[in-house]
């Protein structure tokens, strides 16, 4: 169960990073939009630190998308990985 939860967290972070890059939003701009400390946001996006739901919400707002969209896209990635491993 823990491994699956970690894989899903990674999928969520991947979606966030891809969306930020797709929109060409610099990290510092997302920091400003989400009212984060720079180091905190970087830890969420580039380490194995858990991503609280409140942070997910603030990141989504900063990206101009619904949190549910991030979760849905992450769920799709997650299910694809599970299917590939079977």
N, C-alpha and C positions, 0 to 999 in steps of 0.2 A: 504494500500500500504506500509506504513512504517513497519508494522508487517511482511509482506512478505519479504521486503528487509532485515530486521534484521534476519529472518530465513535463508535467502540465505547466508548472511555474516557468520552466525554460521556454515552452511554447508561447506563453503569454509575453515574456520578455522579448522573444524573437519578433513577435508581431509588433510590439511597441517600437523596437529598433528599426524594423523595416518600414513602418509607417513614418517614423521621424525622418528617415533617409529619403523616402519617396517624396515627402513634402519639403525636403531640404530645410528642415528646421534645425538650426545649430543647438547643441546641448545647452548653451547659455540662454538661448531664447526659451527653451522648454523649462529651464530652471526658473526663469522669470514668470512665465505663464502659469506654472504650477505652484509657484511660491515655495520652492525647494531650496535647501542648501545644495550647492553644486556637488559636493562630495557625497551627500546622501543619495541624490539622483543617480550619480555614477555607480554607486554601490548596488542600487537596485537593478541597473541595466547591465552591469558588467561583472558582477560577482554572484555568488550563490546566496545572497541575502534574500530572505523572504520579502515578498511584496505585499504590504498590507492593502486591504480593499480601499482604504482612504487614499493611499498613494496611487493606486490604479485609477481611481476616479479623477484625481488631480492631473495625472498624466493624460488621461483621455480628454479632459477639458482642454488641456494645453495643446493637444493635437487636433482639437475641433471635431472629435468623434465620440460616439456613445461608448461607455465602458462595455456594454453588452456586445458591441461589434468586436472589440478586442478579444473578449472571452469566446465569442463564436468562432472567430478565425483561429484562435489558439486551439479550440476544441477540434476543429477540422484538422489542423496540423497534428495534434495528438492522436487522433483516430487513424490518420494515415500512417503514422509511425508504428502504432500498435498493429495495424494490418500488415505492414511490411515485415514486422518481426515474427509473425505467425507462420 
